[in-house]
Amino acid sequence: MKAQTARDEVTAINGVITDQQPLDFHALGLAGCIDRLAAPLRRQGTEIHWETPHHGIEISSGSASLLYHVAKEALSNAYKYAQAHDVTVRLAAVFHGIRLTVTDNGSGFDSKATPIGGNHGFGLRLMSIAVHEVGGEVSVVSTPGTGTCVTVTLPLD
């Protein structure tokens, strides 16, 4: 029952996923903190699948925080825009880095088109800037009707 109460503290306000609890990477780990963000998607019936390594990956709190915020943006977009029924979150070690991938089977969008005006794409642009500032890489692949895949790779130096 305690876990359910904690998940209920994660809400979506105007489609943006918000966690009322302070981040506790030490107690929950990065995957646990990100999994909490999926609560609004689960409540609307979206299946959340996890693919993580069976061994711990030691990363800095700054990298963990950035990956958490990337996941928050990707999951918020899946919740607000995609009408996805299935979301997969992958967290894995790669050569000298860590990679987070969030894939949904939602409505998708034309990732090659430049958004014109409005607020669309602003969160993805800010996410991309933050990742590039720490030497990471971002890939957002989407086409209408086929879902979206957001991949972020951060160096572990």
URKATA-V50576 format. One line per field, one symbol per residue. ss: DSSP state (H for helix, E for strand, C for the rest). A space follows every 10 residues. Layout:
ss=???
This chain:
ss=CHHHHHHHCE EEECCEEEEC CCCCHHHHHH HHHHHHHCHH HHHCCCEEEE EECCCCCCCC HHHHHHHHHH HHHHHHHHHH HHCCCEEEEE EEEECCEEEE EEEECCCCCC CCCCCCCCCC CHHHHHHHHH HHHCCCEEEE EECCCCCEEE EEEEECC
